[in-house]
């Protein structure tokens, strides 16, 4: 089953969110309006709004409340992608030119800042101090994650703990908070919204590790960017950490720098693909996924829970 088919019963509500996203992100200023319109048209999985809506079903579901959380979380995600592309000097995202490549770094940074500000404005529609506390702390941690990513570029002596903390802040946190805030916005109990946070966290960790694997195993067409882009940009992912345990691969990986070209990368990419590091990374991803399933078992049985389970299974089965 395709991912969108799993939550097709949310289509009407997701259409509402898409319209709200457009209203929220489009600016009167022509340059910002064009940059944000291109971001929206680039699409995306909208997985964070989906998690918000499904988690909201554990309380007194109300799309008029949940939509504000969904739009805020997706807008923060969009902002983080724009900033990420500046950090990575990325020319393409989802196969299309990034904001920084179409305009410049300054425009991209202020576009990201604008989106962050708009997300906070949208959240003022939720009059719950807890929701604002959760969201503001999440933004702080996402920013720390961005700083860590800059600091850790081309640092080949990283530990597994450093990597896991970075992907928590980079990806897992916003998914966790999407689940938690969806439930908080519709009055779910503390026990439920805390469990949904941990479900989102475990799914988010698995999701990012899988993305890091796909950066090696997928094709440029599927990725919308060159294979091995993360390593080329100096980002040390889980497959690379495992590859660094092999002395031969370690010597080659440590030669990679900002001057390395995609052609230079081909020999080490082939060695990584032909080694056991992909399978080892997949096993770590699967462990996080199993933790997510165990958390789900503790939540009330409803359509939302079964859909969350289906989405988590889909994430675990993405093609390596």
N, C-alpha and C positions, 0 to 999 in steps of 0.2 A: 504493500500500500504506500502511495506517495504521502509525503509529510502533510501537505495541505488538506488531503482527504481525511486525515485523522481528526482535524478540528473544523471540518466544513460547517458544522452547526453554529460556529461562531462567525460565519461570513458576514452577516448583516452588521454585527457589532464591530468587526474589523474594518468594514467599509466606513463606519462612523469614525473610527480612530484614524483612518487614512485621511479623511477630510479634515479632522482636527489637526493632524500633523501638518498638513498644508497650510492651514490658517495660522498655526503656531510658528512655523519656520520661515514663512515668506515675509520679507521685509519691504518697506516702502522704498528703501534705498536700492537703486537698480542693480548694482554690483552684487550686493548681498542676496537680493531676490533671485538673480540668475544662478549664483553659486548654490544656494539652498534648493532651488528647483531641480538643478542637476543632481544633487544628492538624493532627493526624493525619487527622481525618475530612475536613478541607478538601482532602485529597489532594495532587495535584501529579504531575509527570511521573516523579519518582524517577529522573531521568536520571543523577544522580551514582552511585547504586548500580549502575545498568546499566553505566556506564563502568567501575566498579570490577570487576564480574564479568567483563566481556569482556576487560579488560586482564589479569586474573588468569589467563586462559586461555593467556597467553604464557609462563607458568611451569608448575609442577606444581599444577594446579587443585585446590583444596580449599575447598569452601563453608564449612567450619567455621573456616577462617582468614579467607577473604575477607569473610565476613559481618561480622566485627568492623570492618573498614575501611569497608565500605559503610554500616553503621549510624552510625559515627562521622562520616563525611563528610556524610550526610544530616542528622544532628542539628545539625552546625555550620551547614549551610545553613538549617535551620529557625530556629536562633537568630539568624542574620543577618537573616532576614526580619522577625522580631519586632522587632529593634532598628531595622531600616530603617523600619518603619511608625511608630515613635516619632519618628524623625528627620524623616520626611515628613508627620507628623500625618495619616496615612492612615486613613480610616474603613473602607475595603473592601480585601480581597485575595481574588482568585478569586471575586468576587461575594459574599463573606461578610464579616461584621464582623471586624475585626482584634482582637487581644488588647488593644491599647491603647484601642480604642473600646468594647469590652465591659467592661473593668475600668478601668484608668487607666495612665498612663505608668510609674508606679513598679512596678506589678505586671508590666507588660510587660518592663521592663528586667531585673527579677529572674528572670522566666521565661526570657528569653534567656540570662542568666548561668547559670541552672540547667542549661539544655540544653548550653551550652558545657562545663560541668564534667562532665556525664554523658558527653559525647563523649570526653573525655580518659580517663575511667574505662574506657570500652569499649576504647579503644586499648591499655590495659595488657595485653590478651590477646595482643597482637603483641609478642613479645620480640625486637625488632630496633631497635637505637639509630638506624639510618638512618631508619626509618619515623617514629619520634617526632621526629627532627630536622626532617624534611620537613613533618610536620603542624604542629609548633609554629611554624615560620617562616611557614607559610600563615596561621595564626590571627593572627599579628602583622601580616601584610600586609593581611588582611581588615579588621582594626581600623583600620589606617592609612587604608584606603580609606573607611571610614565617617566618619572624622574629616575627610578631604578633601572628602567629599560635603557635610558640614555647612559647612565653610569656603567652599566654592565656590558655595553657593546664591545665585542671583540675581547672580552675577558674570559679566557678559556680555562681558568682555574675555579670556576663556579661550583657550588655544591648543589645537590638535589634540593636541599631545603630552600636555597636562594631561588631556584627555578620555580618551585611550587608556590612560594610566596608571591612571586611576580605574576604567575598566571592567575592566582586568586584575585589579585588586584586588577589585572588586565581584563579578565573575562568572567570568572566564576562569581565575583561579587555582584555585578549588575544582574546576573541571572538569579542569584540568591535573593537579592533585594526585590526584584520583580515579583518573585513568588511571595515573599513576606508582605510587601506593601499592597499587593492585590488583596490579600486576606485581611490586612489591617483596615483597608479602605471600606470594607463591607462588614466590619464588626465581628470578624472571626475571633475565637478565643485566643489567649496568649499561647496556650499549648499548641494550638493548630498553626498559628502563624510562625512560631519558632521552628516547628518541624518542617514547614514549607520552606523556610530559609535554608535549612540543612539539605533538604532535597535539592533545591536550586543550586546550592554550593557544590554538591557532589556531581550533579549533572554538568554544571559549568566547568568543573575541573576535567571531567571526561571529555567534554566537547572540545576544550582547548588542546588537550593532549592529542586528540584525534586530528584536529586541524594541523598540529605540528607534524604529525605523521604524514598527512596528505600533502604537505609541502614538499615531501620527497617522493611520494608514491603516485601522485596524480600527474596530470598533464598541464601544460601551460594554458591550453584552451579551457580546461575545467577550472583551473585556479584563477584565471583572469590576470595572471602575472607569471613571470618565469619560475620554473621548478627550482627549488632550493633558495628562494628569495630570502627567507629568514636568515639562513647562514651567511649568504652573500652580504646581507645588511648588518651582520655581526650579532644577530640575536641567537643566543644559545638555547636551543630547545631540548626536549627530553631525548630524542634520537641522537642528537649531537653529544649530549652528556654521556650517553652509553657508548657512543663511538670513541669518545676520548679515553675510555678505559683500555682501548686497544693501542699499544705503542705505535704501530705503523700508521694507523689512521690519525692518531694524535699528532704525529709529526706533520702530516699533510694539512690537517685542520688548523694548526697553529700558524701556518703560513698565510692564512686568509686575512686580508686587510681591505681597507677602503679602495685599494687599487686593483683588487682581484676582479676579473671579468667573469661573466657566465661561462665562457669557454674554458677558462682556467678551472672552473668548479667541476667540470664533467667527470674527471677521474675519481674525485672523492665522493661525488654523488653516486656513482656506480658502485663503489665499495660499500657505502652505507646501505644501498638497496640489496646488495648481495650478502650482507651480514645478518646477524640475529638481532640487531638493535631495533628494527621495526617491530618484530614480534615482542620483544621485551617491553617496548613502549606501549604496545597494544594491551599487554597484560596489566600494566599500571592503570590505563584508562578503564579497563574492565573492572578492576577493583573498586574504583570510584563509583562506577555505574551500579555495582551490586550494593554498595552502601546506600545509594539513592533508592533502589528498590526496597530495601529493608525499612527505610524511613516511611515510604509510601504505605507499607503494610500497617503502620501505626495510625494512619489518617482515616477519617470516616469514609465508608464506601459510597461513591457517587459517580456520576458520569465524568466529572472533572478528574477524579483520581485515576480512572481507567484510561483516560486520554493522556494524562501526564505519564503514565506507565508506557503507553504506546510510543509517545514522543521520545522518551528515554531509550526505549529499545531501538528506535530508528537511529538515534544518535550513535548507539553502540555498534550498529551494523553498517555505518557508512563505509564506502569502498576504500580499502587500503591499496 
